[in-house]
Each structure stands twice: as structure tokens, then as C-alpha cells.
Amino acid sequence: MRIPRSYGRGLAVLGLLLPVAAGLTAGTPAAGQRTSDLVWDRLADCESDGDWQADTGNGYYGGLQIWPPTWREAGGLRYADRPDHAGRRQQITVAEEILRRQGWRAWGGCAREIGLLE
């Protein structure tokens, strides 16, 4: 049986997308398991248009729009006084701790929008 060429291209595209989809999971990652940078970047795109130094005046800061008390509780002060004063990698490190403590609900609307919550 011969497989149409377009079908083969579709499988190739699917093969490229599956690793991306695997990085987006509705559950909280297991202890010690890091979330893909792709997921954090997609979340930041939704939360702050991908601006890791965002200070929009809404009381939340940085690419992932973290509330300062949450930043402090999750150990963010070892990097900076506020998320927008920390680098992208530092914000993600603190976000991993927030995720461990609160799950994706910490970013409710955007987590739902990109498929991390139902």
C-alpha cells in the first residue's frame, strides 16, 4: 500500500509538535522535575507580552506577573527585591517554587488559556 506524500508531511509536522505538546501539561510537575522553558515563555507571552521586566502598575511584576509577597515567600529575594528586577532565569527559578506550592492556579487565566488548566 502506498502512502500519499501529503500524509507523510503531516506525520513529520506532528512529530515536531509532539515534544512541544508534551511540555504543556495540565498537572503540576513531579518534585524535582523542571517545566520546559517553552511553557514559561508561553505563559510570559500571555501574562506580560513576554516582557520579563514588566512593571505595568497593576501590583504584579516581571514576565510571569508575580505578586511581591509571593515572590518573597518563594525565595525571590535572593535574586532581587521584585521579579521585574531579576533576570528571566531567576524569575523562572522562583516560578518553579511557586508552581510546586500553588500549582498552575497561581497563573489561573493564562494557565487556562494555554492549556495548563482545564
FITOR-400810 format. One record per residue (C-alpha): z, x, y; chain. Coordinates in nm, 2 decimals, m for minus. Example, Ala and Ser with C-alpha at 12.3 -4.5 7.8 and 13.67 -1.06 7.14 Angstrom:
<rec <0.78 1.23 m0.45> 'A'>;
<rec <0.71 1.37 m0.11> 'A'>;
***
This chain:
<rec <0.00 0.00 0.00> 'A'>;
<rec <m0.10 0.13 0.34> 'A'>;
<rec <0.15 0.11 0.63> 'A'>;
<rec <m0.01 0.03 0.97> 'A'>;
<rec <0.01 0.31 1.22> 'A'>;
<rec <0.19 0.09 1.48> 'A'>;
<rec <0.46 0.02 1.23> 'A'>;
<rec <0.52 0.39 1.18> 'A'>;
<rec <0.56 0.44 1.55> 'A'>;
<rec <0.81 0.16 1.57> 'A'>;
<rec <1.01 0.33 1.30> 'A'>;
<rec <1.00 0.66 1.49> 'A'>;
<rec <1.13 0.48 1.80> 'A'>;
<rec <1.40 0.31 1.60> 'A'>;
<rec <1.51 0.64 1.46> 'A'>;
<rec <1.55 0.78 1.81> 'A'>;
<rec <1.75 0.48 1.93> 'A'>;
<rec <1.99 0.45 1.64> 'A'>;
<rec <2.20 0.75 1.74> 'A'>;
<rec <2.23 0.60 2.09> 'A'>;
<rec <2.34 0.27 1.95> 'A'>;
<rec <2.59 0.44 1.72> 'A'>;
<rec <2.76 0.58 2.03> 'A'>;
<rec <2.82 0.23 2.16> 'A'>;
<rec <3.09 0.07 1.95> 'A'>;
<rec <3.29 m0.24 2.01> 'A'>;
<rec <3.61 m0.09 1.87> 'A'>;
<rec <3.84 0.18 2.00> 'A'>;
<rec <3.76 0.52 1.86> 'A'>;
<rec <3.99 0.66 1.59> 'A'>;
<rec <4.26 0.90 1.70> 'A'>;
<rec <4.11 1.24 1.79> 'A'>;
<rec <3.76 1.11 1.79> 'A'>;
<rec <3.58 1.15 2.12> 'A'>;
<rec <3.35 0.90 2.27> 'A'>;
<rec <2.99 1.01 2.34> 'A'>;
<rec <2.91 1.13 2.69> 'A'>;
<rec <2.62 0.88 2.68> 'A'>;
<rec <2.88 0.60 2.66> 'A'>;
<rec <3.08 0.73 2.95> 'A'>;
<rec <2.77 0.78 3.16> 'A'>;
<rec <2.65 0.42 3.09> 'A'>;
<rec <3.00 0.30 3.18> 'A'>;
<rec <2.99 0.50 3.50> 'A'>;
<rec <2.65 0.37 3.59> 'A'>;
<rec <2.79 0.02 3.57> 'A'>;
<rec <3.12 0.09 3.74> 'A'>;
<rec <3.01 0.31 4.03> 'A'>;
<rec <2.63 0.35 4.00> 'A'>;
<rec <2.70 0.68 3.83> 'A'>;
<rec <2.88 0.83 4.13> 'A'>;
<rec <3.16 1.04 3.99> 'A'>;
<rec <3.31 1.10 4.34> 'A'>;
<rec <3.31 0.72 4.43> 'A'>;
<rec <3.56 0.61 4.69> 'A'>;
<rec <3.44 0.26 4.78> 'A'>;
<rec <3.77 0.14 4.93> 'A'>;
<rec <3.84 m0.11 4.65> 'A'>;
<rec <4.15 0.09 4.52> 'A'>;
<rec <3.97 0.23 4.22> 'A'>;
<rec <3.82 0.58 4.22> 'A'>;
<rec <3.57 0.81 4.06> 'A'>;
<rec <3.28 0.74 3.83> 'A'>;
<rec <3.49 0.52 3.59> 'A'>;
<rec <3.67 0.34 3.87> 'A'>;
<rec <4.02 0.43 3.76> 'A'>;
<rec <4.33 0.29 3.94> 'A'>;
<rec <4.56 0.57 4.07> 'A'>;
<rec <4.87 0.46 3.87> 'A'>;
<rec <4.66 0.45 3.55> 'A'>;
<rec <4.53 0.80 3.64> 'A'>;
<rec <4.88 0.93 3.68> 'A'>;
<rec <5.01 0.76 3.36> 'A'>;
<rec <4.72 0.91 3.16> 'A'>;
<rec <4.78 1.26 3.28> 'A'>;
<rec <4.52 1.28 3.55> 'A'>;
<rec <4.75 1.46 3.80> 'A'>;
<rec <4.70 1.78 3.60> 'A'>;
<rec <4.34 1.78 3.74> 'A'>;
<rec <4.36 1.61 4.08> 'A'>;
<rec <4.55 1.36 4.29> 'A'>;
<rec <4.28 1.10 4.24> 'A'>;
<rec <3.99 1.05 4.00> 'A'>;
<rec <3.73 1.10 4.27> 'A'>;
<rec <3.87 1.44 4.35> 'A'>;
<rec <3.83 1.55 3.98> 'A'>;
<rec <3.51 1.66 3.81> 'A'>;
<rec <3.32 1.44 3.57> 'A'>;
<rec <3.45 1.62 3.26> 'A'>;
<rec <3.81 1.58 3.38> 'A'>;
<rec <3.76 1.21 3.45> 'A'>;
<rec <3.62 1.17 3.10> 'A'>;
<rec <3.92 1.35 2.95> 'A'>;
<rec <4.16 1.12 3.13> 'A'>;
<rec <3.95 0.82 3.04> 'A'>;
<rec <3.98 0.92 2.67> 'A'>;
<rec <4.35 0.88 2.70> 'A'>;
<rec <4.32 0.55 2.89> 'A'>;
<rec <4.09 0.43 2.61> 'A'>;
<rec <4.34 0.54 2.35> 'A'>;
<rec <4.62 0.34 2.53> 'A'>;
<rec <4.43 0.04 2.65> 'A'>;
<rec <4.10 0.02 2.47> 'A'>;
<rec <3.78 m0.08 2.63> 'A'>;
<rec <3.96 m0.37 2.82> 'A'>;
<rec <4.05 m0.11 3.08> 'A'>;
<rec <3.69 m0.14 3.19> 'A'>;
<rec <3.65 m0.51 3.10> 'A'>;
<rec <3.35 m0.63 3.28> 'A'>;
<rec <3.13 m0.32 3.25> 'A'>;
<rec <3.25 m0.26 2.89> 'A'>;
<rec <3.14 m0.61 2.81> 'A'>;
<rec <2.81 m0.57 2.99> 'A'>;
<rec <2.71 m0.25 2.80> 'A'>;
<rec <2.82 m0.39 2.46> 'A'>;
<rec <3.16 m0.22 2.41> 'A'>;
<rec <3.34 m0.56 2.41> 'A'>;
<rec <3.24 m0.90 2.29> 'A'>;
***
